[in-house]
Amino acid sequence: MCRCHPVCFLPGVLRLSIDTKATIKIGQFSRGGYNRQGAKAVDHDFKPDTKLRLFGIHIPEKDENHLYFTESNVTADFMADAMEDLWSAPETDELHTITINANNGPENSSRRTQFIRRIIGFAESKSADVSLACYPPYHSKYNPIERVRGVLENHWRGELLNSADKVIRLAKTMTWKGKNPVVRLMEGVYETGVRLSESAMKTYEKMLNRLSGLENWFVDIFTFDQ
């Protein structure tokens, strides 16, 4: 089941499958599996040393993965910063359209005002059209990034994720169809609860084209002259 925009297979179009992962607790915690070194782990979630959050971007057509970690919060701003970082790569210079497949979660919903504000700003700064194509409830398993998450979990299963550095190193050695992901630890603090006022959102809403009947799930942002 593919919910990408019809133009996502044309030259100059980049399709992204995005999602966040549950919080990764850093410490001597058992994660199941076996470790050849015989390392011992606690089997209860005591207070972790720190926590990491993961935002993944999968590019299906290229079988590429970009994994962004933060010790702060996974917010609309964190996700937008990660996509800005990805788009800055030289090979994306000729792209004119980006299609985003997402699970319509609380931070990347088409009704999340800060996410929409950042995506519109992103589209305008890059002179690129953006299509936000979300999966309906209980259908997130069709989002390609979900399969990448499963590979990552199996890759570090049995390992003690007892430092942020070890998490990053293990993530870098994961392979997806023979390719290692690009992994970054994003610095800075991401505050939760950032949102626009109702009046401010009305201005941004005028820049959106919501598909009739699927207004919450499919949104186009056009930056080129129509």
QUIGIVEN-V119146 format. One record per backbone hydrogen bond with DSSP energy under -0.5 kcal/mol. CO is the residue of the C=O (numbers start at 1). NH is the residue of the N-H. E is the energy in kcal/mol with one decimal. If there is no record, write none. Layout:
BEGIN
co: {CO/CO}
nh: {NH/NH}
e: {E/E}
END
This chain:
BEGIN
co: {5/6/7/10/12/12/14/14/16/16/17/19/21/23/24/25/26/26/27/28/32/35/42/44/50/52/53/54/55/56/57/58/58/59/59/59/60/64/65/66/66/67/67/68/69/70/73/75/76/77/78/79/80/81/82/83/84/86/89/90/92/96/97/98/98/99/99/100/100/101/102/105/109/111/112/113/114/115/116/117/118/119/120/121/122/123/123/124/129/130/131/131/132/132/133/136/139/140/143/144/144/145/146/147/148/149/150/151/152/156/159/160/161/163/164/165/166/167/168/169/170/170/171/174/176/179/181/182/184/184/186/189/197/198/199/200/200/201/202/204/205/207/208/209/211/214/214/216/217/218/219/220/221}
nh: {8/9/10/13/96/97/16/99/18/101/58/56/54/25/52/27/49/50/29/42/158/38/30/46/26/24/70/21/68/19/66/17/60/62/63/64/63/59/182/57/68/69/184/55/186/53/75/79/80/81/82/83/84/85/86/87/88/89/92/93/95/129/14/100/131/16/101/102/133/18/135/109/112/113/116/117/118/119/120/121/122/123/124/125/126/127/128/127/98/221/100/133/134/219/102/139/142/143/146/147/148/149/150/151/152/153/154/155/156/159/161/162/27/167/168/169/170/171/172/173/173/174/174/181/179/176/183/67/69/186/71/191/201/202/203/203/204/205/206/207/208/222/210/220/214/217/218/110/134/211/132/209/130}
e: {-2.3/-0.5/-2.0/-1.3/-3.1/-1.7/-0.5/-2.7/-0.6/-3.5/-3.1/-3.0/-0.5/-0.7/-2.4/-0.6/-2.7/-0.8/-1.8/-3.1/-0.8/-1.8/-2.6/-1.9/-2.6/-3.2/-1.9/-2.3/-2.7/-1.6/-2.7/-2.8/-0.7/-1.2/-1.2/-1.5/-0.5/-2.9/-2.7/-2.5/-0.6/-0.5/-2.5/-2.8/-3.3/-2.8/-1.2/-2.3/-2.3/-2.5/-2.0/-2.1/-2.2/-2.2/-2.3/-2.5/-1.2/-1.6/-1.9/-1.8/-1.6/-2.7/-2.7/-0.5/-2.3/-3.4/-0.6/-0.6/-2.9/-2.7/-2.3/-0.7/-1.6/-0.9/-2.4/-2.5/-2.3/-2.6/-2.5/-2.2/-2.5/-2.6/-2.5/-2.4/-1.6/-0.6/-2.2/-0.7/-2.5/-3.0/-3.2/-0.8/-0.6/-2.2/-1.1/-1.6/-1.9/-1.9/-2.2/-1.2/-1.0/-2.0/-1.4/-1.6/-2.2/-2.4/-2.0/-2.0/-1.9/-1.9/-0.8/-1.9/-2.1/-1.8/-2.2/-2.5/-2.7/-2.4/-2.0/-1.0/-0.6/-0.7/-0.8/-0.6/-1.4/-2.8/-0.6/-3.1/-3.1/-0.7/-0.5/-0.6/-2.4/-1.4/-0.9/-0.6/-1.2/-2.8/-1.1/-1.8/-1.5/-0.5/-0.5/-2.3/-2.1/-1.4/-2.3/-0.6/-3.5/-2.3/-3.2/-2.3/-2.5}
END
